[in-house]
Amino acid sequence: MQNRPLFKSDTPPRHIAIEGPIGVGKSTLMRRLAESLGYATLEEKANENPFLERFYSNRQHAALATQLFFLFQRAQQLSDLQQSDL
């Protein structure tokens, strides 16, 4: 088996996104990649989502609010990162 480069170009990506269902090891993979590649991490803070409990009891009625909360949370995290770069 030949040694293949980790990335297709000489420059590694600035960001790596990991997604998937609950409990499949996304957080573990994220931590291992960050440690191996020297990346900072940006985690979804599910415990801050006030709609999550309602989502698990009635997905149809709470799905949009739950996902919007995560979307706005991620937008705020990215905005905070850009501000710290200044």
N, C-alpha and C positions, 0 to 999 in steps of 0.2 A: 504494500500500500504506500503510495507516495504522499509526502507532506504537502497539503494544500493550504494556501493562505487563509486566514480567518475571514478577511474581508476581500472583496473583489478589487478594490483600489488600494493605493498606498496609504490613503488617509482614512482612518476609522470613522464611522458615523458619529455625529455629535450626540445623537439620541437613539435609544433603542426602546421600543414600546413592546410591552408584554401584555397579552390579554388572554382571557379564557375563563371557564367556569370556576366557581368557588371550589377550593380544596384540591386543585390539580398541581400545586407547587409553584405558582407564579412568583410568590414572594421569595421562596428559596432560590429559584433560578435568578431572580433579580439581584439578590444579595451576592450570589456566587459570581455572576457576570460583573457586577460593580467592583467586587474585590479583585477579580482577575484582570480587569481592564482599567482599573483606577478611575471608575466613573462615580459620580455622585448619584444618589437615588432620589426619586420623587414618587412617593406612595400615595395611593388613594386612602383617604381617612374615612373609612366606612363608619366608624363609631360616631362621627360628627353628622351623619346624614339622618335628619329627623323623620324621613319618610321610609326608611329601610324596614322598620318593624311592620308598618302598614303594608309594604310591598310583599312581605312574606305571608301576611294573612289574607291579602286580596291583590294579587298581581295586576289584574286588569285595571283596577281603579288607582293604583299607586305607582305604576310603572313609569309613566311620564315624569311625574314629580321627582321620583327617585333618580332617574337618569339625568334630569335637568340639574338637580343638585350636584351630582358628580361632575357634570360638564362645567358648571359655573365654578365649582371648587378647583377643577384642573385649570381653568382659565386664570383664576386668581393666583394659583401656584406658579404658573408660567409668567404671569405679570410680575410677581414678586422676584422671580429669578432674573428677569430682564432688568428690573430696578437695581438689583444687587450688582449687576455687571457694570452699571454706570459708575 
